[in-house]
């Protein structure tokens, strides 16, 4: 008779029966990071197209919220850390193989850029503002002088930030539901969609609302395609990925995902925006609110479901047979 000794981390707290390492701060940060990526991407894009005055809410007003959203997201990350006083160590080294290192350095770039970008439009958004400071006037002129390079930089880092929010999860090979390359483009598309939804809520111009509504409609179509492709890939893969897919196909996340994320957060807004494009007078603000609610629920569900999916116990069961 041969004894087999199996060593695992099951005795650790919050590991068995399922992993509960990440709570609400992480999905909140992922949502806000994607939202900021969408806001800054379209702001920079239409600025470079010389359409700043044409789409004022998207180019000038929405970016004012970006630094505040990033601050909330960063505070959520800090709250989640076990050793909060050592957060600065993320910025003392660069590890190209680490998604967290990419994320830390991306945030360190995009945060000051978002402040400069919002500062660029502060006089346009708040025309009554007046500061009796020569230094602020000089700083404003300096930022204005380098506006186009800043816009090009924002285009790049906003895409990286949007993709990173998904890659952060997909890099965890031990979690089958996260272990897919679809999460990067899926989270980027979702972030861009929430960014357009936020602009729709801020805008008072019908033409601008209509444009961003059409953009959002196409983004939602891509997002639904990626979600369907995600589950098709899981079902055509090995057993643990099939088990991960079944968490949403008859499992504990089925109702919340297909009702609040796919149907109310994607399909219904898509139909509202499609009908409005066809000439029907429908409230685009309703579609925008549903997209934002669906976007944040999507992050919470994905983060929680990923921690519920597992490799370890299937391996142990097969080893003992």
C-alpha positions as CSV (number, residue, x, y, z in Angstrom):
1,X,0.0,0.0,0.0
2,X,1.4,3.4,-1.0
3,X,0.6,6.5,0.8
4,X,0.0,9.7,-1.2
5,X,0.5,13.0,0.6
6,X,-1.3,15.9,-1.0
7,X,-0.3,19.4,0.1
8,X,-2.7,22.3,-0.5
9,X,-3.8,25.6,0.9
10,X,-7.2,24.4,2.0
11,X,-6.5,25.0,5.6
12,X,-6.0,28.8,5.0
13,X,-8.9,31.1,5.9
14,X,-11.2,32.2,3.0
15,X,-9.8,29.4,0.7
16,X,-12.0,26.4,1.3
17,X,-14.6,25.7,0.0
18,X,-14.2,28.6,-2.5
19,X,-11.7,31.5,-2.7
20,X,-12.8,34.8,-1.2
21,X,-9.7,36.9,-1.5
22,X,-11.2,39.8,-3.4
23,X,-14.3,41.6,-2.1
24,X,-16.2,44.7,-3.4
25,X,-13.2,47.0,-3.8
26,X,-11.8,45.1,-6.8
27,X,-14.9,45.1,-9.0
28,X,-15.6,48.7,-8.1
29,X,-12.0,49.6,-9.2
30,X,-12.4,47.6,-12.4
31,X,-15.6,49.4,-13.2
32,X,-14.3,52.8,-12.5
33,X,-11.0,52.1,-14.4
34,X,-13.0,51.0,-17.5
35,X,-15.3,54.0,-17.2
36,X,-12.4,56.4,-17.1
37,X,-10.7,54.6,-20.0
38,X,-13.9,55.1,-22.1
39,X,-14.3,58.7,-21.1
40,X,-10.7,59.7,-21.8
41,X,-10.5,57.7,-25.0
42,X,-13.5,59.4,-26.7
43,X,-12.5,62.8,-25.3
44,X,-9.0,62.6,-26.8
45,X,-10.4,61.0,-30.1
46,X,-12.8,63.8,-30.8
47,X,-10.4,66.5,-29.7
48,X,-7.9,65.2,-32.3
49,X,-10.7,65.3,-34.9
50,X,-11.1,69.0,-34.0
51,X,-14.7,68.5,-32.8
52,X,-14.3,69.8,-29.2
53,X,-17.0,72.4,-29.5
54,X,-19.3,70.1,-31.5
55,X,-19.3,67.5,-28.8
56,X,-18.7,69.5,-25.6
57,X,-20.0,66.9,-23.1
58,X,-17.8,64.2,-24.5
59,X,-14.7,66.2,-25.0
60,X,-14.8,68.8,-22.2
61,X,-17.3,68.0,-19.5
62,X,-16.9,64.2,-19.0
63,X,-13.1,64.3,-18.4
64,X,-13.7,66.6,-15.4
65,X,-15.0,63.5,-13.6
66,X,-12.1,61.2,-14.6
67,X,-9.6,62.3,-11.8
68,X,-12.3,61.8,-9.2
69,X,-13.4,58.4,-10.5
70,X,-9.7,57.3,-10.6
71,X,-9.2,58.6,-7.0
72,X,-12.2,56.5,-5.8
73,X,-10.8,53.5,-7.6
74,X,-7.3,53.9,-6.2
75,X,-8.7,54.4,-2.7
76,X,-10.7,51.1,-3.2
77,X,-7.5,49.4,-4.2
78,X,-5.6,50.8,-1.2
79,X,-8.5,49.7,1.1
80,X,-8.2,46.1,-0.3
81,X,-4.4,45.9,0.4
82,X,-3.4,43.9,3.5
83,X,-0.1,45.9,3.9
84,X,-1.3,49.4,3.0
85,X,1.9,51.2,4.0
86,X,3.9,49.3,1.3
87,X,1.8,50.3,-1.7
88,X,4.6,52.5,-3.0
89,X,6.8,49.4,-3.7
90,X,4.7,48.8,-6.8
91,X,6.3,51.9,-8.3
92,X,9.9,51.0,-7.5
93,X,10.2,48.2,-10.1
94,X,8.9,47.2,-13.5
95,X,8.0,43.6,-14.1
96,X,6.8,43.1,-17.7
97,X,5.4,39.7,-16.9
98,X,3.2,41.1,-14.1
99,X,-0.2,42.6,-15.0
100,X,-0.2,44.4,-11.6
101,X,3.1,46.1,-12.5
102,X,1.6,47.2,-15.8
103,X,-1.5,48.4,-14.0
104,X,0.4,50.4,-11.4
105,X,2.5,52.2,-14.0
106,X,-0.4,52.8,-16.3
107,X,-2.3,54.4,-13.4
108,X,0.8,56.5,-12.5
109,X,0.7,57.9,-16.1
110,X,-3.0,58.3,-16.7
111,X,-3.8,59.9,-13.4
112,X,-1.7,63.0,-13.9
113,X,-2.7,63.2,-17.5
114,X,-6.4,63.1,-16.6
115,X,-5.8,66.1,-14.3
116,X,-4.0,68.0,-17.0
117,X,-6.6,67.1,-19.5
118,X,-9.5,68.3,-17.3
119,X,-7.5,71.4,-16.4
120,X,-7.3,72.2,-20.1
121,X,-11.0,72.6,-20.4
122,X,-11.8,74.2,-17.0
123,X,-12.4,77.7,-18.4
124,X,-14.7,76.3,-21.2
125,X,-16.8,74.3,-18.7
126,X,-16.8,77.0,-16.1
127,X,-16.7,80.3,-18.0
128,X,-17.4,82.4,-14.9
129,X,-14.3,81.1,-13.2
130,X,-11.5,83.7,-12.7
131,X,-8.2,83.2,-11.0
132,X,-5.9,86.1,-10.2
133,X,-2.8,84.0,-10.6
134,X,-0.2,84.5,-13.3
135,X,1.2,81.1,-12.6
136,X,-2.1,79.3,-13.3
137,X,-2.5,81.3,-16.5
138,X,1.0,80.2,-17.6
139,X,0.3,76.6,-16.7
140,X,-3.0,76.7,-18.6
141,X,-1.2,78.0,-21.7
142,X,1.5,75.4,-21.3
143,X,-1.0,72.5,-21.2
144,X,-2.8,74.1,-24.1
145,X,0.4,74.1,-26.1
146,X,1.0,70.4,-25.5
147,X,-2.7,69.4,-25.9
148,X,-2.3,67.2,-28.9
149,X,0.6,65.2,-27.6
150,X,-1.4,64.7,-24.3
151,X,-4.4,63.6,-26.4
152,X,-2.3,61.0,-28.3
153,X,-0.9,59.7,-25.0
154,X,-4.4,59.5,-23.6
155,X,-5.6,57.4,-26.5
156,X,-2.8,54.9,-25.9
157,X,-2.9,54.7,-22.1
158,X,-6.7,54.6,-22.0
159,X,-6.8,51.5,-24.3
160,X,-4.1,49.9,-22.1
161,X,-6.1,50.7,-18.9
162,X,-9.3,49.3,-20.4
163,X,-7.6,46.1,-21.5
164,X,-5.6,45.8,-18.3
165,X,-8.8,45.6,-16.2
166,X,-9.5,42.3,-17.9
167,X,-6.0,41.0,-18.2
168,X,-5.6,41.5,-14.4
169,X,-8.1,38.7,-14.0
170,X,-7.1,36.5,-17.0
171,X,-3.5,36.2,-15.7
172,X,-4.8,34.1,-12.8
173,X,-4.4,30.6,-14.4
174,X,-5.6,28.9,-11.3
175,X,-9.1,30.3,-11.8
176,X,-10.7,28.7,-14.9
177,X,-13.4,31.3,-15.4
178,X,-10.8,34.1,-15.5
179,X,-8.3,32.1,-17.6
180,X,-9.3,33.3,-21.0
181,X,-7.9,35.9,-23.4
182,X,-11.4,37.1,-24.1
183,X,-11.5,39.1,-20.8
184,X,-9.1,41.8,-22.0
185,X,-11.1,42.9,-25.1
186,X,-14.4,42.2,-23.3
187,X,-13.5,44.6,-20.4
188,X,-12.1,47.2,-22.9
189,X,-15.3,47.1,-24.9
190,X,-17.5,47.3,-21.8
191,X,-15.4,50.2,-20.5
192,X,-15.8,52.1,-23.7
193,X,-19.5,51.4,-23.6
194,X,-19.9,52.8,-20.1
195,X,-17.9,55.8,-21.1
196,X,-20.3,56.6,-24.0
197,X,-23.2,56.0,-21.6
198,X,-21.8,58.5,-19.1
199,X,-21.5,61.1,-21.9
200,X,-25.1,60.5,-23.0
201,X,-26.2,61.3,-19.4
202,X,-24.2,64.5,-19.3
203,X,-25.0,65.8,-22.8
204,X,-27.8,68.3,-23.5
205,X,-27.2,68.3,-27.2
206,X,-29.5,66.0,-29.2
207,X,-27.0,65.5,-32.0
208,X,-24.2,64.5,-29.5
209,X,-26.5,62.1,-27.7
210,X,-27.5,60.5,-31.0
211,X,-23.8,60.1,-32.0
212,X,-22.7,58.5,-28.7
213,X,-25.9,56.4,-28.7
214,X,-24.9,54.9,-32.1
215,X,-21.4,54.3,-30.9
216,X,-22.7,52.6,-27.8
217,X,-25.0,50.4,-29.9
218,X,-22.1,49.0,-31.9
219,X,-20.0,48.6,-28.7
220,X,-22.9,46.7,-27.1
221,X,-23.1,44.4,-30.2
222,X,-19.4,43.6,-29.9
223,X,-19.7,43.0,-26.2
224,X,-22.6,40.6,-26.6
225,X,-20.6,38.8,-29.3
226,X,-17.6,38.5,-27.0
227,X,-19.7,37.1,-24.2
228,X,-21.3,34.5,-26.4
229,X,-17.8,33.6,-27.7
230,X,-16.5,33.4,-24.2
231,X,-19.1,30.7,-23.2
232,X,-18.7,28.9,-26.5
233,X,-15.0,28.6,-25.9
234,X,-15.5,27.3,-22.3
235,X,-18.0,24.7,-23.5
236,X,-15.6,23.5,-26.2
237,X,-12.7,23.2,-23.7
238,X,-11.7,20.9,-20.9
239,X,-13.9,19.9,-18.0
240,X,-12.9,22.7,-15.5
241,X,-13.8,25.3,-18.2
242,X,-17.1,23.6,-18.8
243,X,-17.8,23.7,-15.1
244,X,-16.9,27.4,-15.1
245,X,-19.4,28.0,-17.9
246,X,-22.1,26.1,-16.1
247,X,-21.8,28.5,-13.2
248,X,-23.7,30.8,-15.6
249,X,-25.7,28.1,-17.5
250,X,-27.9,26.8,-14.8
251,X,-25.6,27.5,-11.9
252,X,-25.7,30.1,-9.1
253,X,-24.9,33.1,-11.3
254,X,-27.4,32.3,-14.1
255,X,-30.2,34.6,-13.0
256,X,-28.2,37.6,-12.1
257,X,-26.0,37.5,-15.1
258,X,-28.5,36.8,-17.9
259,X,-31.2,39.1,-16.3
260,X,-29.2,42.1,-15.1
261,X,-26.1,42.0,-17.2
262,X,-27.0,40.5,-20.6
263,X,-30.7,41.4,-20.9
264,X,-31.2,44.6,-18.9
265,X,-27.6,45.9,-19.2
266,X,-26.9,45.0,-22.9
267,X,-29.9,43.7,-24.9
268,X,-32.5,46.2,-23.8
269,X,-30.2,49.3,-24.2
270,X,-29.2,47.9,-27.7
271,X,-32.9,47.7,-28.7
272,X,-33.6,51.2,-27.3
273,X,-30.7,52.7,-29.2
274,X,-31.5,50.7,-32.4
275,X,-35.1,51.9,-32.4
276,X,-34.1,55.5,-31.8
277,X,-31.7,55.2,-34.7
278,X,-34.7,54.0,-36.8
279,X,-36.6,57.2,-35.8
280,X,-38.6,56.3,-32.8
281,X,-38.5,58.8,-29.9
282,X,-37.2,56.8,-27.0
283,X,-35.3,57.9,-23.8
284,X,-31.6,57.3,-24.5
285,X,-30.9,58.3,-20.9
286,X,-32.7,55.1,-19.8
287,X,-30.4,53.0,-22.0
288,X,-27.3,54.8,-20.6
289,X,-28.4,54.2,-17.0
290,X,-29.0,50.5,-17.8
291,X,-25.5,50.2,-19.4
292,X,-23.8,51.7,-16.4
293,X,-25.7,49.5,-13.9
294,X,-25.1,46.4,-16.1
295,X,-21.4,47.4,-16.3
296,X,-20.8,47.5,-12.6
297,X,-22.9,44.3,-11.9
298,X,-20.9,42.6,-14.7
299,X,-17.6,43.3,-12.8
300,X,-19.0,42.1,-9.5
301,X,-20.3,38.9,-11.0
302,X,-17.1,38.1,-13.0
303,X,-14.9,38.7,-9.9
304,X,-17.0,36.6,-7.7
305,X,-17.6,33.8,-10.2
306,X,-13.9,33.6,-11.0
307,X,-13.1,33.0,-7.3
308,X,-15.8,30.2,-7.3
309,X,-14.3,28.4,-10.2
310,X,-11.4,26.1,-9.4
311,X,-8.8,23.6,-10.6
312,X,-7.4,22.2,-7.3
313,X,-10.2,19.9,-6.2
314,X,-10.8,18.4,-9.6
315,X,-7.2,17.5,-9.7
316,X,-7.3,16.0,-6.3
317,X,-10.3,13.9,-7.0
318,X,-8.8,12.5,-10.2
319,X,-5.5,11.8,-8.4
320,X,-7.3,9.7,-5.7
321,X,-9.2,7.5,-8.1
